[in-house]
């Protein structure tokens, strides 16, 4: 369903450890919004819901809510180091268009809820 590179897995494990909270897992999701109609959500959680799908990747527990699963099927997550920082990248084969920032996308048969793009980048 979802692929997470070893580099991204290592970074996520590092971030999970720094939280110092037992039983945390990676939660991935999609919500309406963003420049292109849908935006990604990625964070830590310790509570599963009835419609969640749970699986293990590279030693990480990953949970996706039932509504988001269809948008995330085949997604590849990586982590890239760059200059003074870096970040997670998402390659989504379901996206027919995406925002320049890479955090928003559009799928073929659904518009989502596009929002006006803010061209300013906060530092």
Biopython code that builds the backbone (N, CA, C, O; Angstrom):
import numpy as np
from Bio.PDB.StructureBuilder import StructureBuilder

atoms = [
    (1, "UNK", "N", (0.822, -1.203, 0.000)),
    (1, "UNK", "CA", (0.000, 0.000, 0.000)),
    (1, "UNK", "C", (0.863, 1.263, 0.000)),
    (1, "UNK", "O", (0.774, 2.073, -0.922)),
    (2, "UNK", "N", (1.692, 1.432, 1.023)),
    (2, "UNK", "CA", (2.546, 2.615, 1.165)),
    (2, "UNK", "C", (3.986, 2.148, 1.294)),
    (2, "UNK", "O", (4.260, 1.118, 1.912)),
    (3, "UNK", "N", (4.910, 2.910, 0.707)),
    (3, "UNK", "CA", (6.328, 2.605, 0.847)),
    (3, "UNK", "C", (6.988, 3.768, 1.579)),
    (3, "UNK", "O", (6.715, 4.933, 1.293)),
    (4, "UNK", "N", (7.862, 3.434, 2.528)),
    (4, "UNK", "CA", (8.640, 4.443, 3.242)),
    (4, "UNK", "C", (10.103, 4.049, 3.102)),
    (4, "UNK", "O", (10.494, 2.944, 3.477)),
    (5, "UNK", "N", (10.904, 4.950, 2.564)),
    (5, "UNK", "CA", (12.324, 4.643, 2.362)),
    (5, "UNK", "C", (13.006, 4.410, 3.703)),
    (5, "UNK", "O", (12.511, 4.813, 4.755)),
    (6, "UNK", "N", (14.144, 3.755, 3.634)),
    (6, "UNK", "CA", (14.913, 3.508, 4.853)),
    (6, "UNK", "C", (15.348, 4.831, 5.492)),
    (6, "UNK", "O", (15.334, 4.967, 6.716)),
    (7, "UNK", "N", (15.732, 5.800, 4.662)),
    (7, "UNK", "CA", (16.132, 7.118, 5.170)),
    (7, "UNK", "C", (14.976, 7.781, 5.912)),
    (7, "UNK", "O", (15.162, 8.321, 7.003)),
    (8, "UNK", "N", (13.782, 7.740, 5.322)),
    (8, "UNK", "CA", (12.607, 8.338, 5.967)),
    (8, "UNK", "C", (12.252, 7.571, 7.233)),
    (8, "UNK", "O", (11.917, 8.178, 8.250)),
    (9, "UNK", "N", (12.322, 6.249, 7.181)),
    (9, "UNK", "CA", (12.025, 5.437, 8.372)),
    (9, "UNK", "C", (12.956, 5.783, 9.519)),
    (9, "UNK", "O", (12.521, 5.939, 10.659)),
    (10, "UNK", "N", (14.249, 5.904, 9.209)),
    (10, "UNK", "CA", (15.232, 6.244, 10.244)),
    (10, "UNK", "C", (14.918, 7.608, 10.859)),
    (10, "UNK", "O", (15.004, 7.775, 12.075)),
    (11, "UNK", "N", (14.554, 8.582, 10.022)),
    (11, "UNK", "CA", (14.242, 9.927, 10.516)),
    (11, "UNK", "C", (12.984, 9.897, 11.386)),
    (11, "UNK", "O", (12.936, 10.546, 12.431)),
    (12, "UNK", "N", (11.976, 9.152, 10.960)),
    (12, "UNK", "CA", (10.730, 9.053, 11.733)),
    (12, "UNK", "C", (10.996, 8.387, 13.077)),
    (12, "UNK", "O", (10.483, 8.835, 14.102)),
    (13, "UNK", "N", (11.791, 7.325, 13.082)),
    (13, "UNK", "CA", (12.143, 6.639, 14.337)),
    (13, "UNK", "C", (12.872, 7.596, 15.284)),
    (13, "UNK", "O", (12.619, 7.607, 16.489)),
    (14, "UNK", "N", (13.774, 8.393, 14.723)),
    (14, "UNK", "CA", (14.506, 9.384, 15.513)),
    (14, "UNK", "C", (13.532, 10.389, 16.145)),
    (14, "UNK", "O", (13.644, 10.715, 17.327)),
    (15, "UNK", "N", (12.592, 10.867, 15.355)),
    (15, "UNK", "CA", (11.599, 11.821, 15.860)),
    (15, "UNK", "C", (10.680, 11.180, 16.903)),
    (15, "UNK", "O", (10.332, 11.815, 17.898)),
    (16, "UNK", "N", (10.291, 9.933, 16.679)),
    (16, "UNK", "CA", (9.462, 9.221, 17.655)),
    (16, "UNK", "C", (10.186, 9.090, 19.000)),
    (16, "UNK", "O", (9.602, 9.319, 20.059)),
    (17, "UNK", "N", (11.464, 8.719, 18.937)),
    (17, "UNK", "CA", (12.257, 8.591, 20.165)),
    (17, "UNK", "C", (12.342, 9.906, 20.919)),
    (17, "UNK", "O", (12.278, 9.927, 22.148)),
    (18, "UNK", "N", (12.484, 11.004, 20.186)),
    (18, "UNK", "CA", (12.624, 12.302, 20.844)),
    (18, "UNK", "C", (11.337, 12.736, 21.542)),
    (18, "UNK", "O", (11.371, 13.582, 22.435)),
    (19, "UNK", "N", (10.214, 12.168, 21.144)),
    (19, "UNK", "CA", (8.935, 12.482, 21.797)),
    (19, "UNK", "C", (8.888, 11.944, 23.222)),
    (19, "UNK", "O", (8.247, 12.537, 24.090)),
    (20, "UNK", "N", (9.560, 10.829, 23.464)),
    (20, "UNK", "CA", (9.598, 10.261, 24.806)),
    (20, "UNK", "C", (8.260, 9.731, 25.302)),
    (20, "UNK", "O", (8.060, 9.589, 26.508)),
    (21, "UNK", "N", (7.353, 9.440, 24.395)),
    (21, "UNK", "CA", (6.032, 8.923, 24.763)),
    (21, "UNK", "C", (5.898, 7.504, 24.214)),
    (21, "UNK", "O", (6.039, 7.290, 23.010)),
    (22, "UNK", "N", (5.627, 6.539, 25.087)),
    (22, "UNK", "CA", (5.496, 5.159, 24.595)),
    (22, "UNK", "C", (4.236, 4.984, 23.744)),
    (22, "UNK", "O", (3.277, 5.747, 23.859)),
    (23, "UNK", "N", (4.264, 3.964, 22.891)),
    (23, "UNK", "CA", (3.119, 3.564, 22.073)),
    (23, "UNK", "C", (2.723, 4.555, 20.977)),
    (23, "UNK", "O", (1.622, 4.457, 20.434)),
    (24, "UNK", "N", (3.592, 5.497, 20.646)),
    (24, "UNK", "CA", (3.288, 6.399, 19.534)),
    (24, "UNK", "C", (3.512, 5.671, 18.221)),
    (24, "UNK", "O", (4.374, 4.798, 18.124)),
    (25, "UNK", "N", (2.740, 6.030, 17.219)),
    (25, "UNK", "CA", (2.914, 5.495, 15.881)),
    (25, "UNK", "C", (2.752, 6.631, 14.878)),
    (25, "UNK", "O", (2.311, 7.727, 15.222)),
    (26, "UNK", "N", (3.116, 6.347, 13.636)),
    (26, "UNK", "CA", (2.990, 7.323, 12.563)),
    (26, "UNK", "C", (1.582, 7.250, 11.992)),
    (26, "UNK", "O", (1.118, 6.181, 11.594)),
    (27, "UNK", "N", (0.905, 8.395, 11.956)),
    (27, "UNK", "CA", (-0.428, 8.471, 11.349)),
    (27, "UNK", "C", (-0.306, 9.292, 10.070)),
    (27, "UNK", "O", (0.213, 10.409, 10.067)),
    (28, "UNK", "N", (-0.802, 8.702, 8.986)),
    (28, "UNK", "CA", (-0.843, 9.380, 7.691)),
    (28, "UNK", "C", (-2.296, 9.617, 7.323)),
    (28, "UNK", "O", (-3.159, 8.786, 7.606)),
    (29, "UNK", "N", (-2.563, 10.748, 6.693)),
    (29, "UNK", "CA", (-3.928, 11.038, 6.288)),
    (29, "UNK", "C", (-3.982, 12.069, 5.192)),
    (29, "UNK", "O", (-2.968, 12.650, 4.805)),
    (30, "UNK", "N", (-5.173, 12.286, 4.702)),
    (30, "UNK", "CA", (-5.457, 13.263, 3.667)),
    (30, "UNK", "C", (-6.686, 14.034, 4.099)),
    (30, "UNK", "O", (-7.633, 13.454, 4.629)),
    (31, "UNK", "N", (-6.676, 15.336, 3.876)),
    (31, "UNK", "CA", (-7.861, 16.141, 4.170)),
    (31, "UNK", "C", (-8.108, 17.092, 3.004)),
    (31, "UNK", "O", (-7.191, 17.420, 2.251)),
    (32, "UNK", "N", (-9.334, 17.521, 2.867)),
    (32, "UNK", "CA", (-9.671, 18.494, 1.836)),
    (32, "UNK", "C", (-8.982, 19.808, 2.176)),
    (32, "UNK", "O", (-8.931, 20.208, 3.339)),
    (33, "UNK", "N", (-8.455, 20.475, 1.158)),
    (33, "UNK", "CA", (-7.788, 21.752, 1.360)),
    (33, "UNK", "C", (-6.479, 21.804, 0.612)),
    (33, "UNK", "O", (-6.161, 20.900, -0.161)),
    (34, "UNK", "N", (-5.731, 22.838, 0.833)),
    (34, "UNK", "CA", (-4.481, 23.039, 0.125)),
    (34, "UNK", "C", (-4.739, 23.650, -1.243)),
    (34, "UNK", "O", (-5.884, 23.744, -1.684)),
    (35, "UNK", "N", (-3.689, 24.056, -1.899)),
    (35, "UNK", "CA", (-3.791, 24.745, -3.193)),
    (35, "UNK", "C", (-4.468, 23.901, -4.258)),
    (35, "UNK", "O", (-5.193, 24.430, -5.101)),
    (36, "UNK", "N", (-4.237, 22.584, -4.230)),
    (36, "UNK", "CA", (-4.722, 21.726, -5.304)),
    (36, "UNK", "C", (-6.003, 20.971, -4.966)),
    (36, "UNK", "O", (-6.589, 20.345, -5.850)),
    (37, "UNK", "N", (-6.446, 21.011, -3.735)),
    (37, "UNK", "CA", (-7.704, 20.354, -3.375)),
    (37, "UNK", "C", (-7.610, 19.408, -2.202)),
    (37, "UNK", "O", (-8.555, 19.291, -1.423)),
    (38, "UNK", "N", (-6.473, 18.722, -2.060)),
    (38, "UNK", "CA", (-6.251, 17.820, -0.932)),
    (38, "UNK", "C", (-4.868, 18.087, -0.359)),
    (38, "UNK", "O", (-3.952, 18.468, -1.088)),
    (39, "UNK", "N", (-4.716, 17.888, 0.946)),
    (39, "UNK", "CA", (-3.402, 18.049, 1.547)),
    (39, "UNK", "C", (-3.085, 16.850, 2.426)),
    (39, "UNK", "O", (-3.979, 16.196, 2.963)),
    (40, "UNK", "N", (-1.799, 16.579, 2.558)),
    (40, "UNK", "CA", (-1.328, 15.442, 3.340)),
    (40, "UNK", "C", (-1.251, 15.809, 4.818)),
    (40, "UNK", "O", (-0.996, 16.958, 5.180)),
    (41, "UNK", "N", (-1.474, 14.823, 5.647)),
    (41, "UNK", "CA", (-1.260, 14.959, 7.079)),
    (41, "UNK", "C", (-0.331, 13.840, 7.525)),
    (41, "UNK", "O", (-0.515, 12.684, 7.147)),
    (42, "UNK", "N", (0.653, 14.182, 8.319)),
    (42, "UNK", "CA", (1.604, 13.199, 8.814)),
    (42, "UNK", "C", (1.997, 13.624, 10.214)),
    (42, "UNK", "O", (2.489, 14.734, 10.415)),
    (43, "UNK", "N", (1.785, 12.752, 11.178)),
    (43, "UNK", "CA", (2.120, 13.089, 12.555)),
    (43, "UNK", "C", (2.110, 11.856, 13.420)),
    (43, "UNK", "O", (1.953, 10.739, 12.927)),
    (44, "UNK", "N", (2.277, 12.058, 14.712)),
    (44, "UNK", "CA", (2.306, 10.956, 15.654)),
    (44, "UNK", "C", (0.997, 10.898, 16.428)),
    (44, "UNK", "O", (0.370, 11.921, 16.702)),
    (45, "UNK", "N", (0.603, 9.683, 16.771)),
    (45, "UNK", "CA", (-0.645, 9.463, 17.487)),
    (45, "UNK", "C", (-0.461, 8.241, 18.363)),
    (45, "UNK", "O", (0.456, 7.449, 18.146)),
    (46, "UNK", "N", (-1.326, 8.082, 19.351)),
    (46, "UNK", "CA", (-1.302, 6.874, 20.172)),
    (46, "UNK", "C", (-2.693, 6.264, 20.310)),
    (46, "UNK", "O", (-2.892, 5.336, 21.094)),
    (47, "UNK", "N", (-3.654, 6.785, 19.549)),
    (47, "UNK", "CA", (-5.028, 6.287, 19.609)),
    (47, "UNK", "C", (-5.477, 5.834, 18.222)),
    (47, "UNK", "O", (-5.415, 6.605, 17.264)),
    (48, "UNK", "N", (-5.929, 4.584, 18.113)),
    (48, "UNK", "CA", (-6.467, 4.094, 16.849)),
    (48, "UNK", "C", (-7.985, 4.204, 16.865)),
    (48, "UNK", "O", (-8.623, 4.117, 17.915)),
    (49, "UNK", "N", (-8.548, 4.399, 15.676)),
    (49, "UNK", "CA", (-9.999, 4.498, 15.512)),
    (49, "UNK", "C", (-10.509, 3.253, 14.800)),
    (49, "UNK", "O", (-9.729, 2.497, 14.220)),
    (50, "UNK", "N", (-11.815, 3.044, 14.846)),
    (50, "UNK", "CA", (-12.407, 1.837, 14.283)),
    (50, "UNK", "C", (-12.129, 1.648, 12.797)),
    (50, "UNK", "O", (-11.942, 0.515, 12.351)),
    (51, "UNK", "N", (-12.096, 2.728, 12.021)),
    (51, "UNK", "CA", (-11.915, 2.576, 10.576)),
    (51, "UNK", "C", (-10.445, 2.669, 10.140)),
    (51, "UNK", "O", (-10.165, 2.717, 8.943)),
    (52, "UNK", "N", (-9.514, 2.695, 11.088)),
    (52, "UNK", "CA", (-8.091, 2.786, 10.760)),
    (52, "UNK", "C", (-7.570, 1.487, 10.159)),
    (52, "UNK", "O", (-8.020, 0.392, 10.498)),
    (53, "UNK", "N", (-6.615, 1.644, 9.264)),
    (53, "UNK", "CA", (-5.853, 0.514, 8.741)),
    (53, "UNK", "C", (-4.452, 0.632, 9.324)),
    (53, "UNK", "O", (-3.833, 1.694, 9.267)),
    (54, "UNK", "N", (-3.960, -0.462, 9.881)),
    (54, "UNK", "CA", (-2.675, -0.445, 10.565)),
    (54, "UNK", "C", (-1.751, -1.482, 9.933)),
    (54, "UNK", "O", (-2.186, -2.586, 9.605)),
    (55, "UNK", "N", (-0.480, -1.128, 9.762)),
    (55, "UNK", "CA", (0.499, -2.059, 9.223)),
    (55, "UNK", "C", (1.884, -1.637, 9.685)),
    (55, "UNK", "O", (2.056, -0.551, 10.240)),
    (56, "UNK", "N", (2.871, -2.495, 9.456)),
    (56, "UNK", "CA", (4.241, -2.203, 9.859)),
    (56, "UNK", "C", (5.121, -2.080, 8.624)),
    (56, "UNK", "O", (5.065, -2.919, 7.725)),
    (57, "UNK", "N", (5.937, -1.023, 8.585)),
    (57, "UNK", "CA", (6.889, -0.786, 7.506)),
    (57, "UNK", "C", (8.236, -0.447, 8.106)),
    (57, "UNK", "O", (8.343, 0.492, 8.895)),
    (58, "UNK", "N", (9.259, -1.188, 7.749)),
    (58, "UNK", "CA", (10.625, -0.914, 8.217)),
    (58, "UNK", "C", (10.690, -0.749, 9.732)),
    (58, "UNK", "O", (11.437, 0.091, 10.235)),
    (59, "UNK", "N", (9.917, -1.541, 10.453)),
    (59, "UNK", "CA", (9.925, -1.471, 11.908)),
    (59, "UNK", "C", (9.096, -0.345, 12.492)),
    (59, "UNK", "O", (9.160, -0.088, 13.694)),
    (60, "UNK", "N", (8.315, 0.334, 11.655)),
    (60, "UNK", "CA", (7.434, 1.421, 12.107)),
    (60, "UNK", "C", (5.984, 0.970, 12.053)),
    (60, "UNK", "O", (5.567, 0.319, 11.096)),
    (61, "UNK", "N", (5.224, 1.313, 13.069)),
    (61, "UNK", "CA", (3.785, 1.116, 12.992)),
    (61, "UNK", "C", (3.206, 2.335, 12.281)),
    (61, "UNK", "O", (3.440, 3.475, 12.682)),
    (62, "UNK", "N", (2.445, 2.075, 11.216)),
    (62, "UNK", "CA", (1.846, 3.123, 10.406)),
    (62, "UNK", "C", (0.339, 2.912, 10.403)),
    (62, "UNK", "O", (-0.142, 1.796, 10.208)),
    (63, "UNK", "N", (-0.402, 3.995, 10.621)),
    (63, "UNK", "CA", (-1.862, 3.932, 10.661)),
    (63, "UNK", "C", (-2.429, 4.955, 9.680)),
    (63, "UNK", "O", (-1.992, 6.105, 9.635)),
    (64, "UNK", "N", (-3.413, 4.511, 8.894)),
    (64, "UNK", "CA", (-4.095, 5.368, 7.926)),
    (64, "UNK", "C", (-5.588, 5.253, 8.179)),
    (64, "UNK", "O", (-6.110, 4.146, 8.316)),
    (65, "UNK", "N", (-6.288, 6.393, 8.242)),
    (65, "UNK", "CA", (-7.740, 6.329, 8.429)),
    (65, "UNK", "C", (-8.388, 5.813, 7.148)),
    (65, "UNK", "O", (-7.845, 5.976, 6.056)),
    (66, "UNK", "N", (-9.545, 5.193, 7.294)),
    (66, "UNK", "CA", (-10.233, 4.563, 6.178)),
    (66, "UNK", "C", (-10.523, 5.492, 5.019)),
    (66, "UNK", "O", (-10.415, 5.075, 3.865)),
    (67, "UNK", "N", (-10.886, 6.736, 5.282)),
    (67, "UNK", "CA", (-11.198, 7.688, 4.214)),
    (67, "UNK", "C", (-9.964, 8.082, 3.409)),
    (67, "UNK", "O", (-10.071, 8.358, 2.214)),
    (68, "UNK", "N", (-8.800, 8.112, 4.042)),
    (68, "UNK", "CA", (-7.574, 8.546, 3.375)),
    (68, "UNK", "C", (-6.909, 7.439, 2.564)),
    (68, "UNK", "O", (-6.140, 7.720, 1.645)),
    (69, "UNK", "N", (-7.198, 6.198, 2.895)),
    (69, "UNK", "CA", (-6.481, 5.069, 2.296)),
    (69, "UNK", "C", (-6.507, 5.096, 0.775)),
    (69, "UNK", "O", (-5.490, 4.813, 0.142)),
    (70, "UNK", "N", (-7.642, 5.430, 0.174)),
    (70, "UNK", "CA", (-7.731, 5.401, -1.296)),
    (70, "UNK", "C", (-6.833, 6.454, -1.953)),
    (70, "UNK", "O", (-6.397, 6.266, -3.089)),
    (71, "UNK", "N", (-6.556, 7.548, -1.259)),
    (71, "UNK", "CA", (-5.691, 8.592, -1.799)),
    (71, "UNK", "C", (-4.212, 8.277, -1.597)),
    (71, "UNK", "O", (-3.355, 8.826, -2.289)),
    (72, "UNK", "N", (-3.918, 7.396, -0.653)),
    (72, "UNK", "CA", (-2.533, 7.108, -0.292)),
    (72, "UNK", "C", (-2.024, 5.786, -0.837)),
    (72, "UNK", "O", (-0.862, 5.439, -0.622)),
    (73, "UNK", "N", (-2.870, 5.039, -1.537)),
    (73, "UNK", "CA", (-2.445, 3.749, -2.074)),
    (73, "UNK", "C", (-1.302, 3.952, -3.067)),
    (73, "UNK", "O", (-1.452, 4.677, -4.050)),
    (74, "UNK", "N", (-0.171, 3.317, -2.811)),
    (74, "UNK", "CA", (0.985, 3.422, -3.688)),
    (74, "UNK", "C", (1.925, 4.576, -3.384)),
    (74, "UNK", "O", (2.934, 4.740, -4.070)),
    (75, "UNK", "N", (1.620, 5.372, -2.381)),
    (75, "UNK", "CA", (2.446, 6.525, -2.019)),
    (75, "UNK", "C", (3.835, 6.069, -1.567)),
    (75, "UNK", "O", (3.981, 5.057, -0.881)),
    (76, "UNK", "N", (4.843, 6.834, -1.965)),
    (76, "UNK", "CA", (6.213, 6.598, -1.528)),
    (76, "UNK", "C", (6.688, 7.819, -0.751)),
    (76, "UNK", "O", (6.633, 8.945, -1.245)),
    (77, "UNK", "N", (7.154, 7.581, 0.468)),
    (77, "UNK", "CA", (7.631, 8.661, 1.336)),
    (77, "UNK", "C", (9.139, 8.527, 1.487)),
    (77, "UNK", "O", (9.657, 7.441, 1.748)),
    (78, "UNK", "N", (9.836, 9.646, 1.319)),
    (78, "UNK", "CA", (11.288, 9.670, 1.461)),
    (78, "UNK", "C", (11.660, 10.879, 2.312)),
    (78, "UNK", "O", (10.823, 11.741, 2.580)),
    (79, "UNK", "N", (12.901, 10.935, 2.729)),
    (79, "UNK", "CA", (13.410, 12.090, 3.459)),
    (79, "UNK", "C", (14.676, 12.552, 2.757)),
    (79, "UNK", "O", (15.585, 11.758, 2.516)),
    (80, "UNK", "N", (14.734, 13.837, 2.430)),
    (80, "UNK", "CA", (15.883, 14.407, 1.736)),
    (80, "UNK", "C", (16.556, 15.444, 2.631)),
    (80, "UNK", "O", (15.904, 16.333, 3.178)),
    (81, "UNK", "N", (17.872, 15.310, 2.766)),
    (81, "UNK", "CA", (18.661, 16.332, 3.449)),
    (81, "UNK", "C", (18.950, 17.426, 2.435)),
    (81, "UNK", "O", (19.261, 17.142, 1.279)),
    (82, "UNK", "N", (18.847, 18.683, 2.870)),
    (82, "UNK", "CA", (19.120, 19.786, 1.954)),
    (82, "UNK", "C", (19.645, 20.981, 2.719)),
    (82, "UNK", "O", (19.002, 21.465, 3.651)),
    (83, "UNK", "N", (20.812, 21.454, 2.324)),
    (83, "UNK", "CA", (21.376, 22.676, 2.888)),
    (83, "UNK", "C", (21.260, 22.774, 4.391)),
    (83, "UNK", "O", (21.908, 22.028, 5.125)),
    (84, "UNK", "N", (20.429, 23.701, 4.848)),
    (84, "UNK", "CA", (20.273, 23.946, 6.274)),
    (84, "UNK", "C", (19.104, 23.181, 6.868)),
    (84, "UNK", "O", (18.662, 23.491, 7.975)),
    (85, "UNK", "N", (18.607, 22.209, 6.166)),
    (85, "UNK", "CA", (17.472, 21.454, 6.683)),
    (85, "UNK", "C", (17.209, 20.254, 5.822)),
    (85, "UNK", "O", (18.138, 19.559, 5.409)),
    (86, "UNK", "N", (15.980, 20.010, 5.553)),
    (86, "UNK", "CA", (15.570, 18.866, 4.768)),
    (86, "UNK", "C", (14.096, 18.652, 5.018)),
    (86, "UNK", "O", (13.439, 19.458, 5.677)),
    (87, "UNK", "N", (13.600, 17.595, 4.506)),
    (87, "UNK", "CA", (12.199, 17.339, 4.737)),
    (87, "UNK", "C", (11.732, 16.071, 4.064)),
    (87, "UNK", "O", (12.452, 15.442, 3.289)),
    (88, "UNK", "N", (10.510, 15.719, 4.383)),
    (88, "UNK", "CA", (9.893, 14.544, 3.813)),
    (88, "UNK", "C", (9.335, 14.884, 2.440)),
    (88, "UNK", "O", (8.787, 15.966, 2.227)),
    (89, "UNK", "N", (9.482, 13.944, 1.510)),
    (89, "UNK", "CA", (8.898, 14.087, 0.193)),
    (89, "UNK", "C", (7.879, 12.974, -0.006)),
    (89, "UNK", "O", (8.046, 11.865, 0.501)),
    (90, "UNK", "N", (6.831, 13.282, -0.743)),
    (90, "UNK", "CA", (5.777, 12.307, -0.998)),
    (90, "UNK", "C", (5.568, 12.196, -2.499)),
    (90, "UNK", "O", (5.285, 13.184, -3.177)),
    (91, "UNK", "N", (5.713, 10.981, -3.007)),
    (91, "UNK", "CA", (5.439, 10.696, -4.408)),
    (91, "UNK", "C", (4.129, 9.919, -4.438)),
    (91, "UNK", "O", (4.058, 8.787, -3.959)),
    (92, "UNK", "N", (3.095, 10.534, -5.001)),
    (92, "UNK", "CA", (1.762, 9.943, -4.996)),
    (92, "UNK", "C", (1.323, 9.627, -6.420)),
    (92, "UNK", "O", (1.051, 10.540, -7.200)),
    (93, "UNK", "N", (1.250, 8.330, -6.771)),
    (93, "UNK", "CA", (0.840, 7.965, -8.124)),
    (93, "UNK", "C", (-0.628, 8.286, -8.422)),
    (93, "UNK", "O", (-1.038, 8.252, -9.582)),
    (94, "UNK", "N", (-1.418, 8.593, -7.403)),
    (94, "UNK", "CA", (-2.835, 8.929, -7.578)),
    (94, "UNK", "C", (-3.042, 10.394, -7.943)),
    (94, "UNK", "O", (-4.124, 10.776, -8.389)),
    (95, "UNK", "N", (-2.021, 11.206, -7.759)),
    (95, "UNK", "CA", (-2.136, 12.642, -8.004)),
    (95, "UNK", "C", (-2.004, 12.944, -9.495)),
    (95, "UNK", "O", (-1.079, 12.473, -10.156)),
    (96, "UNK", "N", (-2.937, 13.733, -10.011)),
    (96, "UNK", "CA", (-2.849, 14.172, -11.403)),
    (96, "UNK", "C", (-2.260, 15.577, -11.477)),
    (96, "UNK", "O", (-1.854, 16.028, -12.548)),
    (97, "UNK", "N", (-2.215, 16.258, -10.356)),
    (97, "UNK", "CA", (-1.600, 17.584, -10.258)),
    (97, "UNK", "C", (-1.202, 17.797, -8.809)),
    (97, "UNK", "O", (-1.822, 17.255, -7.894)),
    (98, "UNK", "N", (-0.160, 18.594, -8.613)),
    (98, "UNK", "CA", (0.239, 18.913, -7.245)),
    (98, "UNK", "C", (0.730, 20.344, -7.183)),
    (98, "UNK", "O", (1.096, 20.945, -8.193)),
    (99, "UNK", "N", (0.729, 20.867, -5.985)),
    (99, "UNK", "CA", (1.157, 22.227, -5.711)),
    (99, "UNK", "C", (2.681, 22.300, -5.792)),
    (99, "UNK", "O", (3.359, 21.285, -5.632)),
    (100, "UNK", "N", (3.208, 23.460, -6.031)),
    (100, "UNK", "CA", (4.646, 23.649, -6.085)),
    (100, "UNK", "C", (5.349, 23.268, -4.799)),
    (100, "UNK", "O", (6.506, 22.849, -4.828)),
    (101, "UNK", "N", (4.669, 23.408, -3.665)),
    (101, "UNK", "CA", (5.295, 23.082, -2.383)),
    (101, "UNK", "C", (5.286, 21.577, -2.130)),
    (101, "UNK", "O", (6.001, 21.101, -1.248)),
    (102, "UNK", "N", (4.484, 20.813, -2.892)),
    (102, "UNK", "CA", (4.460, 19.368, -2.746)),
    (102, "UNK", "C", (3.581, 18.843, -1.638)),
    (102, "UNK", "O", (3.533, 17.632, -1.421)),
    (103, "UNK", "N", (2.884, 19.710, -0.927)),
    (103, "UNK", "CA", (2.052, 19.231, 0.184)),
    (103, "UNK", "C", (0.577, 19.198, -0.168)),
    (103, "UNK", "O", (-0.257, 18.871, 0.676)),
    (104, "UNK", "N", (0.252, 19.532, -1.395)),
    (104, "UNK", "CA", (-1.138, 19.570, -1.833)),
    (104, "UNK", "C", (-1.242, 18.887, -3.187)),
    (104, "UNK", "O", (-0.327, 18.985, -4.005)),
    (105, "UNK", "N", (-2.357, 18.194, -3.431)),
    (105, "UNK", "CA", (-2.493, 17.464, -4.680)),
    (105, "UNK", "C", (-3.951, 17.368, -5.107)),
    (105, "UNK", "O", (-4.866, 17.656, -4.336)),
    (106, "UNK", "N", (-4.139, 16.959, -6.345)),
    (106, "UNK", "CA", (-5.466, 16.775, -6.926)),
    (106, "UNK", "C", (-5.522, 15.371, -7.513)),
    (106, "UNK", "O", (-4.541, 14.899, -8.088)),
    (107, "UNK", "N", (-6.666, 14.697, -7.371)),
    (107, "UNK", "CA", (-6.845, 13.381, -7.974)),
    (107, "UNK", "C", (-7.804, 13.492, -9.148)),
    (107, "UNK", "O", (-8.517, 14.486, -9.285)),
    (108, "UNK", "N", (-7.820, 12.474, -9.992)),
    (108, "UNK", "CA", (-8.560, 12.510, -11.242)),
    (108, "UNK", "C", (-10.052, 12.788, -11.071)),
    (108, "UNK", "O", (-10.587, 13.653, -11.765)),
    (109, "UNK", "N", (-10.733, 12.091, -10.180)),
    (109, "UNK", "CA", (-12.189, 12.154, -10.126)),
    (109, "UNK", "C", (-12.771, 12.986, -8.991)),
    (109, "UNK", "O", (-13.991, 13.047, -8.836)),
    (110, "UNK", "N", (-11.916, 13.631, -8.192)),
    (110, "UNK", "CA", (-12.412, 14.431, -7.067)),
    (110, "UNK", "C", (-11.650, 15.746, -6.993)),
    (110, "UNK", "O", (-10.436, 15.784, -7.195)),
    (111, "UNK", "N", (-12.369, 16.816, -6.703)),
    (111, "UNK", "CA", (-11.729, 18.131, -6.627)),
    (111, "UNK", "C", (-11.204, 18.480, -5.246)),
    (111, "UNK", "O", (-10.299, 19.306, -5.125)),
    (112, "UNK", "N", (-11.749, 17.873, -4.207)),
    (112, "UNK", "CA", (-11.343, 18.268, -2.865)),
    (112, "UNK", "C", (-11.892, 19.640, -2.539)),
    (112, "UNK", "O", (-13.015, 19.964, -2.927)),
    (113, "UNK", "N", (-11.130, 20.446, -1.841)),
    (113, "UNK", "CA", (-11.540, 21.801, -1.474)),
    (113, "UNK", "C", (-10.353, 22.738, -1.639)),
    (113, "UNK", "O", (-9.723, 23.121, -0.653)),
    (114, "UNK", "N", (-10.038, 23.115, -2.894)),
    (114, "UNK", "CA", (-8.879, 23.984, -3.125)),
    (114, "UNK", "C", (-8.994, 25.296, -2.363)),
    (114, "UNK", "O", (-10.078, 25.860, -2.213)),
    (115, "UNK", "N", (-7.850, 25.764, -1.887)),
    (115, "UNK", "CA", (-7.767, 27.044, -1.191)),
    (115, "UNK", "C", (-6.774, 27.919, -1.936)),
    (115, "UNK", "O", (-5.925, 27.415, -2.672)),
    (116, "UNK", "N", (-6.875, 29.203, -1.752)),
    (116, "UNK", "CA", (-5.943, 30.128, -2.394)),
    (116, "UNK", "C", (-4.533, 29.870, -1.875)),
    (116, "UNK", "O", (-4.311, 29.741, -0.671)),
    (117, "UNK", "N", (-3.595, 29.798, -2.802)),
    (117, "UNK", "CA", (-2.184, 29.605, -2.434)),
    (117, "UNK", "C", (-1.623, 30.890, -1.855)),
    (117, "UNK", "O", (-1.922, 31.985, -2.331)),
    (118, "UNK", "N", (-0.823, 30.747, -0.845)),
    (118, "UNK", "CA", (-0.077, 31.866, -0.297)),
    (118, "UNK", "C", (1.340, 31.751, -0.829)),
    (118, "UNK", "O", (2.075, 30.839, -0.451)),
    (119, "UNK", "N", (1.726, 32.667, -1.701)),
    (119, "UNK", "CA", (3.027, 32.599, -2.347)),
    (119, "UNK", "C", (4.188, 32.876, -1.402)),
    (119, "UNK", "O", (5.340, 32.614, -1.748)),
    (120, "UNK", "N", (3.905, 33.395, -0.229)),
    (120, "UNK", "CA", (4.962, 33.711, 0.721)),
    (120, "UNK", "C", (5.388, 32.438, 1.456)),
    (120, "UNK", "O", (4.551, 31.624, 1.845)),
    (121, "UNK", "N", (6.668, 32.283, 1.634)),
    (121, "UNK", "CA", (7.206, 31.161, 2.387)),
    (121, "UNK", "C", (7.711, 31.700, 3.712)),
    (121, "UNK", "O", (8.563, 32.587, 3.753)),
    (122, "UNK", "N", (7.182, 31.162, 4.779)),
    (122, "UNK", "CA", (7.617, 31.605, 6.117)),
    (122, "UNK", "C", (8.941, 30.954, 6.452)),
    (122, "UNK", "O", (9.129, 29.767, 6.184)),
    (123, "UNK", "N", (9.859, 31.702, 7.028)),
    (123, "UNK", "CA", (11.159, 31.151, 7.421)),
    (123, "UNK", "C", (11.177, 30.836, 8.887)),
    (123, "UNK", "O", (12.189, 30.363, 9.404)),
]
sb = StructureBuilder()
sb.init_structure("model")
sb.init_model(0)
sb.init_chain("A")
sb.init_seg("    ")
for serial, (resi, resn, name, xyz) in enumerate(atoms, 1):
    if name == "N":
        sb.init_residue(resn, " ", resi, " ")
    sb.init_atom(name, np.array(xyz, "f"), 0.0, 1.0, " ", f" {name:<3s}", serial, name[0])
structure = sb.get_structure()
